[in-house]
């Protein structure tokens, strides 16, 4: 008579006090079975099975699913033991190997190959007690060969699969390896041979390896609507990924690579609402020179690159796709040559965010596209250093730079803003106090009568697009830098309820006769005088018109004045020397808001 182990588990759950008697009954049943020639025998401290011990009483064939019997699993549960397969005496080829327990089984063999197209680690009859435990099952054969069109490894929430086969290889051409289920695969085998797509759809797949855990196939992570992680642990100083590999990180997918302090030469990198984690000091390199140098095409679509450097050299194609969230680099964006970066306008308030560092010695960068790019760099100086005359052109859309008061250092370079484009931020980005920099470097605004060029000091919120007041600094005590308008420029100053500084220039304000000062703030501002801008070398021309929240200042109870270093009004249209531009709100004044 074959004992049904499910009844013992169900009885124990329904009647905890009967647990001991249930265990005793199970033990008696096991002993009785063993005495009459049981299918499963306990030898050498482990459960072994022979040909008749598989589900159905026969060794599974190539089209069968090998379901490991439940009986010894329950026995292992109650005596805290583990079941180990020593019954696979030769090479096995089956359809699917199913570990249907919560307690851990090892399938191993020092010299044989296990060939299959699926593994299932799942709970056949989970109980409230079961769900609090984690089962660790193991495949430790010499070789695990994958067959069929898709080799699927399903690992349930309460399971860990140790994949310790020395070699993972293809038994059939065209097979791809797919990890599903919310559980974890720990792959520590030595050789990795599959060359078709490797896809982590769900759960976690950790690749360690004893010597060379490199991937030789295209990698896909995520995209099935469930959290998916592929984590590659450090193992020697290797790139781990071939240059011809396509890395495709999709929604809810995360790829974690080790920090080897070297380049990853990827031909193609695509991140669509996924995350690439470089581990801290890893660089991803691209160019137009092909895989022998670096990758040729990186595409960011609502993507996140963190703890890494994205190195753009020799005009490799970096594509920012308009999305509902910013494509973000938390690390370093490095341009090793002059570069045109196109940021299209998606539904996200900020389309491309670099939070960390932007470098590119002796290089110019051109911002194009109607979208908004934000560079946040609180801790780094000398971000955009270079020789005199290297321009940073804002052709279209908006470019914001944000840092601390010391700035990120654009050194001697010029910023040129085209008609219809916007440049802004906070910190000291032109003329930062960096050694070995010259005395030039200006912000030039080239507006037209139909499209102004805008300069917007302040901090932009990537989530909402709102601008918070903040000060943009130009120049320093050792060098002067100028704000120059060739016509139809707009200086947009954001103020809060108590007022705020906007622009501080160690240099000169070279305004035109067509420029506008646009003040943006709440409807009510405390009465008083607030400094909007300061300068050390005077100004040329006053703003042609001043608005407050879109309304001409003459319709509001407030005024704008130009003061010298002693705080006295400047009567002349132009002035040499230090001074300031101040905004005065009179007592009981209300700023008109145009909506």
C-alpha positions as CSV (number, residue, x, y, z in Angstrom):
1,X,0.0,0.0,0.0
2,X,1.4,3.4,-1.0
3,X,1.1,6.1,1.7
4,X,-0.4,9.4,0.6
5,X,1.8,12.1,2.3
6,X,-0.6,14.9,1.6
7,X,-3.0,13.5,4.2
8,X,-0.3,13.8,6.9
9,X,0.4,17.5,6.1
10,X,-3.3,18.4,5.9
11,X,-4.0,16.6,9.2
12,X,-1.1,18.4,10.9
13,X,-2.4,21.8,9.7
14,X,-6.0,21.0,10.8
15,X,-5.1,19.5,14.2
16,X,-1.7,20.6,15.5
17,X,-2.0,18.4,18.6
18,X,-2.1,15.4,16.3
19,X,1.3,16.3,14.8
20,X,3.3,13.8,16.8
21,X,0.9,10.9,16.1
22,X,0.9,11.9,12.4
23,X,4.7,11.7,12.3
24,X,4.7,8.4,14.0
25,X,2.2,7.1,11.5
26,X,4.3,8.4,8.7
27,X,7.4,6.7,10.1
28,X,5.6,3.4,10.5
29,X,4.4,3.7,6.9
30,X,7.9,4.4,5.7
31,X,9.4,1.5,7.6
32,X,6.6,-0.8,6.4
33,X,7.3,0.2,2.8
34,X,11.0,-0.3,3.2
35,X,10.5,-3.8,4.7
36,X,8.5,-4.8,1.7
37,X,10.8,-3.5,-1.0
38,X,10.1,0.2,-1.2
39,X,10.9,2.2,-4.3
40,X,13.0,4.6,-2.3
41,X,15.8,3.5,0.1
42,X,17.8,5.3,2.7
43,X,21.4,4.6,2.2
44,X,24.7,6.2,3.2
45,X,22.9,9.0,5.0
46,X,20.7,10.1,2.0
47,X,17.6,9.0,0.1
48,X,18.4,7.3,-3.1
49,X,16.1,6.3,-5.9
50,X,16.3,3.8,-8.7
51,X,14.5,3.4,-12.0
52,X,11.2,2.7,-10.3
53,X,11.4,5.7,-7.9
54,X,10.3,8.4,-10.3
55,X,6.7,9.5,-10.4
56,X,4.7,6.8,-12.3
57,X,7.2,4.1,-11.4
58,X,9.4,4.3,-14.4
59,X,12.5,6.3,-15.5
60,X,11.3,9.4,-17.4
61,X,12.0,9.6,-21.1
62,X,12.8,12.6,-23.4
63,X,9.1,13.7,-23.5
64,X,8.4,13.2,-19.8
65,X,8.4,15.4,-16.8
66,X,10.5,14.0,-14.0
67,X,8.6,14.7,-10.8
68,X,10.6,13.8,-7.7
69,X,8.3,11.8,-5.4
70,X,6.8,13.5,-2.3
71,X,7.3,10.8,0.3
72,X,10.9,11.3,1.2
73,X,10.4,15.1,1.0
74,X,8.0,14.8,3.9
75,X,10.4,12.6,5.8
76,X,13.2,15.1,5.2
77,X,10.8,17.8,6.5
78,X,10.2,16.2,9.8
79,X,13.7,15.0,10.6
80,X,15.4,18.2,9.3
81,X,17.2,16.0,6.7
82,X,17.8,16.5,3.1
83,X,17.1,14.3,0.1
84,X,19.9,13.7,-2.3
85,X,19.7,12.0,-5.7
86,X,22.3,9.4,-6.2
87,X,20.0,7.4,-8.4
88,X,20.9,9.0,-11.8
89,X,23.4,6.4,-12.9
90,X,23.9,7.6,-16.5
91,X,23.2,10.5,-18.8
92,X,19.6,11.6,-18.6
93,X,17.4,13.2,-21.2
94,X,14.0,14.3,-20.0
95,X,11.5,17.1,-20.7
96,X,11.3,18.9,-17.4
97,X,12.7,18.3,-13.9
98,X,10.3,19.3,-11.2
99,X,11.4,19.9,-7.6
100,X,7.9,20.0,-6.0
101,X,8.8,20.6,-2.4
102,X,9.9,23.3,0.1
103,X,12.9,21.5,1.6
104,X,15.8,21.0,-0.8
105,X,16.9,18.3,-3.1
106,X,20.2,17.8,-4.8
107,X,20.5,16.2,-8.2
108,X,24.1,15.6,-8.9
109,X,26.6,13.3,-10.6
110,X,30.3,13.8,-11.1
111,X,30.5,12.5,-14.7
112,X,27.1,12.7,-16.3
113,X,25.0,15.0,-18.5
114,X,21.5,16.0,-17.6
115,X,19.6,17.1,-20.8
116,X,16.3,18.9,-20.5
117,X,14.3,22.0,-21.6
118,X,12.8,23.0,-18.2
119,X,13.2,23.1,-14.5
120,X,10.3,23.7,-12.1
121,X,10.9,24.6,-8.4
122,X,7.4,25.0,-7.0
123,X,5.1,24.1,-4.1
124,X,2.7,21.2,-4.7
125,X,0.6,21.7,-1.5
126,X,1.8,24.9,0.3
127,X,0.5,25.6,3.8
128,X,0.8,28.6,6.0
129,X,3.8,26.8,7.6
130,X,5.4,26.2,4.2
131,X,5.2,29.8,3.0
132,X,7.5,30.9,5.8
133,X,10.3,28.6,4.6
134,X,12.7,28.7,1.7
135,X,13.7,25.6,-0.2
136,X,17.2,25.4,-1.8
137,X,17.3,22.8,-4.6
138,X,20.5,22.0,-6.5
139,X,21.6,20.7,-9.9
140,X,25.2,19.8,-9.7
141,X,25.8,17.5,-12.7
142,X,28.9,17.7,-14.8
143,X,26.9,19.1,-17.7
144,X,23.5,20.6,-18.0
145,X,22.4,20.6,-21.7
146,X,19.5,22.7,-22.8
147,X,17.2,21.5,-25.6
148,X,14.1,22.7,-27.4
149,X,13.2,26.2,-28.6
150,X,13.0,27.6,-25.1
151,X,14.6,26.2,-21.9
152,X,12.5,27.6,-19.1
153,X,13.6,27.6,-15.5
154,X,10.7,28.4,-13.2
155,X,11.6,29.0,-9.6
156,X,8.7,29.8,-7.2
157,X,8.7,32.5,-4.5
158,X,9.8,30.2,-1.7
159,X,12.6,28.5,-3.7
160,X,16.2,28.9,-4.6
161,X,17.8,26.9,-7.3
162,X,21.6,26.3,-7.1
163,X,22.7,25.7,-10.7
164,X,26.2,24.2,-10.1
165,X,26.6,22.2,-13.3
166,X,30.2,22.6,-14.4
167,X,29.1,23.4,-18.0
168,X,25.9,24.9,-19.3
169,X,25.5,24.2,-23.0
170,X,23.0,23.8,-25.8
171,X,21.8,20.3,-26.8
172,X,19.8,21.9,-29.6
173,X,20.5,24.8,-31.9
174,X,18.3,27.8,-31.4
175,X,17.5,27.2,-27.8
176,X,17.2,30.2,-25.5
177,X,17.4,30.2,-21.8
178,X,14.5,31.9,-19.9
179,X,14.2,32.4,-16.2
180,X,10.7,32.8,-14.8
181,X,9.1,32.8,-11.4
182,X,9.7,35.1,-8.5
183,X,12.4,32.9,-6.9
184,X,16.2,33.0,-7.4
185,X,18.7,31.1,-9.5
186,X,22.3,31.0,-8.2
187,X,24.4,30.0,-11.1
188,X,28.0,29.2,-10.0
189,X,29.1,26.8,-12.8
190,X,32.3,27.3,-14.6
191,X,31.6,27.4,-18.3
192,X,28.8,29.3,-20.0
193,X,28.3,28.2,-23.6
194,X,24.8,29.1,-24.9
195,X,25.0,31.7,-27.7
196,X,21.3,32.4,-28.0
197,X,19.2,34.9,-26.1
198,X,19.3,34.7,-22.3
199,X,16.2,36.2,-20.8
200,X,15.4,36.9,-17.2
201,X,11.6,37.5,-17.3
202,X,10.9,37.4,-13.5
203,X,12.7,36.9,-10.2
204,X,16.5,37.0,-9.7
205,X,19.3,35.3,-11.6
206,X,22.7,35.6,-10.0
207,X,25.7,34.6,-12.1
208,X,29.0,34.1,-10.2
209,X,31.2,31.5,-11.7
210,X,34.5,30.0,-10.7
211,X,36.7,31.2,-13.5
212,X,35.1,32.7,-16.6
213,X,31.4,33.5,-16.2
214,X,31.2,35.5,-19.4
215,X,28.0,35.6,-21.4
216,X,28.2,34.7,-25.1
217,X,24.6,35.5,-25.9
218,X,22.2,38.5,-26.1
219,X,20.8,39.4,-22.7
220,X,17.2,40.5,-22.0
221,X,16.1,41.5,-18.5
222,X,12.5,42.3,-17.7
223,X,9.6,43.2,-20.0
224,X,7.1,40.7,-18.7
225,X,5.4,43.1,-16.3
226,X,7.2,41.6,-13.2
227,X,10.3,42.5,-11.3
228,X,13.4,40.9,-12.9
229,X,17.1,41.1,-11.9
230,X,20.2,39.7,-13.5
231,X,23.2,40.1,-11.1
232,X,26.7,39.3,-12.2
233,X,29.2,38.9,-9.4
234,X,32.9,39.8,-9.7
235,X,35.2,37.1,-11.0
236,X,38.6,38.1,-12.1
237,X,39.3,41.1,-14.3
238,X,37.0,40.4,-17.2
239,X,34.4,42.3,-19.1
240,X,32.0,39.3,-18.8
241,X,30.0,40.4,-21.8
242,X,31.1,40.0,-25.4
243,X,31.3,43.1,-27.6
244,X,28.7,41.7,-30.0
245,X,26.2,41.1,-27.2
246,X,23.0,43.1,-27.3
247,X,21.9,44.1,-23.8
248,X,18.2,44.8,-23.7
249,X,16.9,45.9,-20.3
250,X,13.1,46.3,-20.4
251,X,10.4,47.6,-18.0
252,X,10.9,46.4,-14.4
253,X,14.2,44.8,-15.4
254,X,17.6,45.5,-13.6
255,X,21.0,44.4,-14.7
256,X,23.7,44.5,-12.0
257,X,27.3,44.2,-13.2
258,X,30.5,44.0,-11.1
259,X,32.8,47.0,-10.6
260,X,35.9,46.0,-12.5
261,X,37.1,49.5,-13.1
262,X,37.2,49.0,-16.9
263,X,35.2,49.4,-20.1
264,X,32.4,47.2,-21.2
265,X,32.5,47.1,-24.9
266,X,28.9,46.7,-26.0
267,X,27.9,46.8,-29.6
268,X,24.3,47.6,-28.7
269,X,22.7,48.8,-25.4
270,X,19.0,49.3,-25.1
271,X,17.3,50.3,-21.9
272,X,13.5,50.8,-22.0
273,X,12.2,51.7,-18.5
274,X,14.8,49.5,-16.9
275,X,18.0,49.9,-14.8
276,X,21.6,49.3,-15.5
277,X,23.8,49.2,-12.4
278,X,27.5,49.4,-13.2
279,X,28.7,48.6,-9.7
280,X,30.5,51.9,-9.0
281,X,33.5,52.3,-11.3
282,X,32.6,50.7,-14.6
283,X,32.4,52.5,-17.9
284,X,30.2,51.6,-20.9
285,X,32.0,52.7,-24.1
286,X,30.5,53.5,-27.5
287,X,31.8,54.9,-30.8
288,X,31.2,54.6,-34.5
289,X,34.2,52.3,-34.9
290,X,32.4,49.1,-34.2
291,X,32.9,46.4,-31.6
292,X,36.7,46.5,-31.9
293,X,36.7,49.8,-30.2
294,X,33.4,50.3,-28.4
295,X,29.7,50.0,-29.0
296,X,27.9,51.8,-31.8
297,X,24.4,52.5,-30.5
298,X,23.1,53.1,-27.1
299,X,19.3,53.8,-26.7
300,X,17.8,55.2,-23.5
301,X,14.0,55.2,-23.2
302,X,12.9,56.1,-19.7
303,X,16.1,54.4,-18.7
304,X,18.3,54.5,-15.6
305,X,22.1,54.0,-15.6
306,X,23.5,54.1,-12.1
307,X,26.9,53.7,-10.5
308,X,28.6,53.8,-13.9
309,X,30.1,56.0,-16.6
310,X,28.6,56.3,-20.1
311,X,31.5,57.2,-22.4
312,X,30.6,58.7,-25.8
313,X,33.6,58.7,-28.1
314,X,34.1,59.2,-31.8
315,X,30.5,60.0,-32.6
316,X,28.8,56.8,-31.4
317,X,25.0,57.1,-31.6
318,X,23.4,58.0,-28.2
319,X,19.6,58.1,-28.7
320,X,17.3,59.5,-26.1
321,X,13.7,58.4,-26.7
322,X,10.8,60.6,-25.6
323,X,9.2,59.0,-22.6
324,X,7.0,59.5,-19.6
325,X,9.9,59.5,-17.1
326,X,13.4,60.9,-17.5
327,X,16.2,58.9,-19.0
328,X,18.8,59.3,-16.2
329,X,22.5,58.6,-15.6
330,X,23.5,58.5,-12.0
331,X,27.3,58.6,-12.5
332,X,29.3,60.1,-15.3
333,X,28.5,61.1,-18.9
334,X,31.8,61.5,-20.7
335,X,32.3,63.0,-24.2
336,X,35.8,62.3,-25.6
337,X,35.1,64.5,-28.6
338,X,32.8,67.2,-29.6
339,X,29.3,65.8,-29.5
340,X,25.7,66.7,-30.6
341,X,23.2,65.4,-28.1
342,X,19.6,65.3,-29.2
343,X,17.0,65.3,-26.4
344,X,13.5,65.0,-27.8
345,X,10.5,66.3,-25.9
346,X,8.5,63.5,-24.1
347,X,5.8,63.8,-21.5
348,X,8.3,63.9,-18.7
349,X,9.1,67.4,-17.4
350,X,12.8,66.6,-17.7
351,X,13.7,64.2,-20.5
352,X,17.3,63.5,-19.8
353,X,18.9,63.7,-16.3
354,X,22.6,63.4,-15.5
355,X,23.2,63.3,-11.8
356,X,26.9,63.1,-11.0
357,X,29.4,64.4,-13.5
358,X,29.8,65.4,-17.1
359,X,33.3,65.5,-18.5
360,X,34.9,66.1,-21.8
361,X,38.3,67.9,-21.8
362,X,38.9,70.2,-24.8
363,X,35.5,69.3,-26.2
364,X,32.4,71.2,-27.1
365,X,28.8,69.9,-26.7
366,X,25.8,70.9,-28.7
367,X,22.3,70.4,-27.1
368,X,19.6,69.9,-29.6
369,X,16.0,68.6,-29.6
370,X,12.9,70.2,-28.0
371,X,13.3,68.3,-24.7
372,X,14.9,69.3,-21.4
373,X,18.3,68.1,-20.2
374,X,19.3,68.5,-16.6
375,X,22.8,68.1,-15.2
376,X,23.1,67.9,-11.4
377,X,26.5,67.8,-9.9
378,X,26.8,68.9,-6.3
379,X,30.2,67.6,-5.5
380,X,32.4,67.9,-8.6
381,X,34.5,70.8,-9.9
382,X,36.0,71.0,-13.4
383,X,33.3,69.1,-15.1
384,X,33.5,70.8,-18.5
385,X,37.0,72.0,-18.7
386,X,38.7,72.8,-21.9
387,X,40.6,75.3,-24.0
388,X,39.4,78.7,-24.9
389,X,36.7,79.0,-27.5
390,X,35.0,75.7,-27.1
391,X,31.4,76.5,-27.2
392,X,28.5,74.8,-25.5
393,X,25.6,75.5,-27.8
394,X,22.0,75.2,-26.7
395,X,20.3,75.0,-30.1
396,X,16.9,73.9,-29.0
397,X,14.9,72.9,-25.9
398,X,16.4,73.5,-22.5
399,X,19.6,72.8,-20.7
400,X,19.9,73.2,-16.9
401,X,23.0,72.9,-14.8
402,X,22.8,72.6,-11.1
403,X,25.5,72.4,-8.4
404,X,26.6,74.0,-5.2
405,X,27.8,77.6,-5.1
406,X,31.4,76.5,-6.1
407,X,29.9,75.1,-9.3
408,X,31.0,72.3,-11.6
409,X,33.4,74.4,-13.7
410,X,32.9,75.0,-17.3
411,X,36.2,76.9,-17.1
412,X,37.0,79.1,-20.1
413,X,34.2,77.7,-22.3
414,X,31.4,79.8,-23.7
415,X,27.7,79.0,-23.5
416,X,25.7,80.1,-26.6
417,X,21.9,80.0,-26.4
418,X,20.0,80.1,-29.7
419,X,16.6,81.8,-30.4
420,X,13.8,79.8,-28.8
421,X,16.2,77.8,-26.5
422,X,16.6,78.0,-22.8
423,X,19.7,77.8,-20.6
424,X,19.6,77.9,-16.8
425,X,20.4,76.4,-13.4
426,X,22.2,77.2,-10.2
427,X,25.8,77.1,-9.1
428,X,28.9,78.5,-10.8
429,X,29.3,77.0,-14.2
430,X,31.1,79.7,-16.2
431,X,34.3,80.9,-14.8
432,X,34.4,78.5,-11.8
433,X,37.6,78.9,-9.6
434,X,39.5,76.1,-11.4
435,X,43.3,76.3,-11.8
436,X,44.9,76.9,-15.3
437,X,41.8,78.5,-16.8
438,X,41.9,81.8,-18.8
439,X,39.9,84.9,-18.4
440,X,37.2,84.3,-21.0
441,X,34.0,82.3,-21.0
442,X,30.7,84.0,-21.4
443,X,27.0,83.3,-21.7
444,X,25.7,84.7,-25.0
445,X,21.9,84.9,-25.7
446,X,21.0,85.1,-29.4
447,X,17.3,85.8,-29.6
448,X,15.2,87.0,-32.4
449,X,12.0,89.1,-32.6
450,X,10.0,85.9,-33.1
451,X,11.8,83.7,-30.5
452,X,13.6,84.9,-27.5
453,X,16.7,83.2,-26.1
454,X,16.1,82.6,-22.4
455,X,18.3,82.5,-19.3
456,X,16.5,80.9,-16.3
457,X,18.4,80.7,-13.0
458,X,16.9,78.3,-10.5
459,X,16.4,74.6,-9.7
460,X,14.0,72.5,-11.9
461,X,12.1,69.7,-10.3
462,X,12.4,66.6,-12.7
463,X,9.0,65.3,-11.4
464,X,7.0,68.4,-12.0
465,X,9.1,70.8,-14.1
466,X,8.5,73.6,-11.5
467,X,11.4,76.1,-11.0
468,X,12.5,76.9,-7.5
469,X,14.4,80.1,-6.9
470,X,18.2,79.8,-6.9
471,X,21.3,81.8,-7.9
472,X,23.5,81.3,-11.0
473,X,27.1,82.5,-10.5
474,X,29.4,83.6,-13.2
475,X,33.1,84.4,-12.8
476,X,35.0,84.7,-9.6
477,X,37.5,86.9,-7.8
478,X,40.3,85.9,-10.2
479,X,38.5,86.1,-13.5
480,X,35.5,87.9,-15.1
481,X,32.8,86.4,-17.2
482,X,30.0,88.3,-19.0
483,X,26.4,87.8,-19.8
484,X,25.9,89.0,-23.4
485,X,22.7,89.6,-25.3
486,X,22.7,90.1,-29.1
487,X,19.0,91.0,-29.0
488,X,15.6,89.7,-27.7
489,X,17.0,87.8,-24.7
490,X,14.9,87.1,-21.6
491,X,16.3,86.8,-18.0
492,X,13.7,84.9,-16.1
493,X,14.0,85.3,-12.3
494,X,12.0,83.1,-10.0
495,X,11.3,84.4,-6.5
496,X,9.5,83.0,-3.5
497,X,7.3,84.6,-0.9
498,X,10.3,86.2,0.8
499,X,12.2,87.1,-2.3
500,X,15.3,85.4,-3.8
501,X,18.6,86.1,-5.6
502,X,18.7,85.2,-9.3
503,X,22.1,86.1,-10.9
504,X,25.5,87.0,-9.6
505,X,28.1,88.0,-12.2
506,X,31.7,88.7,-11.7
507,X,31.8,90.6,-14.9
508,X,29.4,92.7,-17.1
509,X,25.8,92.5,-18.1
510,X,25.9,93.3,-21.9
511,X,22.2,93.8,-22.5
512,X,20.4,94.9,-25.7
513,X,17.6,97.4,-26.1
514,X,15.1,94.6,-26.8
515,X,15.7,92.4,-23.7
516,X,13.1,91.4,-21.1
517,X,13.3,90.8,-17.4
518,X,10.5,88.3,-16.5
519,X,9.9,87.9,-12.8
520,X,8.0,84.7,-11.7
521,X,6.6,84.3,-8.2
522,X,3.6,83.8,-6.0
523,X,0.7,86.1,-6.0
524,X,1.7,87.6,-2.6
525,X,5.3,88.6,-1.8
526,X,6.3,90.3,1.4
527,X,6.8,94.0,1.0
528,X,10.5,95.0,0.7
529,X,13.4,95.2,-1.7
530,X,15.0,92.0,-3.2
531,X,18.2,91.7,-5.1
532,X,17.6,89.9,-8.4
533,X,21.1,90.4,-9.9
534,X,24.5,91.7,-9.1
535,X,27.5,92.6,-11.3
536,X,31.0,93.8,-10.8
537,X,31.8,95.5,-14.2
538,X,28.6,97.4,-14.9
539,X,25.9,96.9,-17.5
540,X,25.0,98.1,-21.0
541,X,21.4,99.0,-21.6
542,X,18.4,98.5,-19.4
543,X,15.8,95.8,-19.8
544,X,13.3,97.1,-22.4
545,X,10.4,95.7,-20.5
546,X,9.8,94.0,-17.1
547,X,6.9,91.6,-16.4
548,X,5.6,89.9,-13.3
549,X,4.0,86.5,-13.9
550,X,3.4,87.6,-17.5
551,X,1.9,91.1,-16.7
552,X,3.7,94.3,-17.3
553,X,5.2,95.6,-14.1
554,X,3.4,98.9,-14.6
555,X,0.2,97.1,-13.7
556,X,1.5,95.7,-10.5
557,X,2.4,97.5,-7.2
558,X,6.2,97.1,-7.5
559,X,9.2,98.3,-9.4
560,X,12.7,97.4,-10.6
561,X,15.7,99.6,-10.0
562,X,19.4,99.7,-11.0
563,X,21.7,100.6,-8.0
564,X,25.4,101.3,-7.7
565,X,27.7,99.8,-5.1
566,X,26.5,102.3,-2.5
567,X,22.9,101.5,-3.2
568,X,22.1,104.7,-5.0
569,X,20.0,104.7,-8.2
570,X,21.9,104.8,-11.5
571,X,20.5,107.4,-13.9
572,X,22.6,106.5,-17.0
573,X,21.5,103.9,-19.5
574,X,24.8,102.2,-19.1
575,X,27.2,102.0,-16.2
576,X,30.7,100.8,-15.4
577,X,31.4,99.5,-11.9
578,X,29.7,97.2,-9.3
579,X,26.0,97.3,-8.7
580,X,22.8,95.5,-8.6
581,X,19.3,95.1,-10.0
582,X,16.6,95.1,-7.3
583,X,12.9,94.3,-7.2
584,X,10.8,96.3,-4.8
585,X,7.3,95.3,-3.6
586,X,5.5,98.1,-1.9
587,X,3.5,97.9,1.2
588,X,0.2,95.9,0.6
589,X,1.4,95.2,-2.9
590,X,-0.1,92.3,-4.8
591,X,1.6,90.8,-7.8
592,X,-0.8,90.1,-10.6
593,X,-0.9,86.5,-11.7
594,X,-1.9,85.8,-15.3
595,X,-3.2,82.2,-15.7
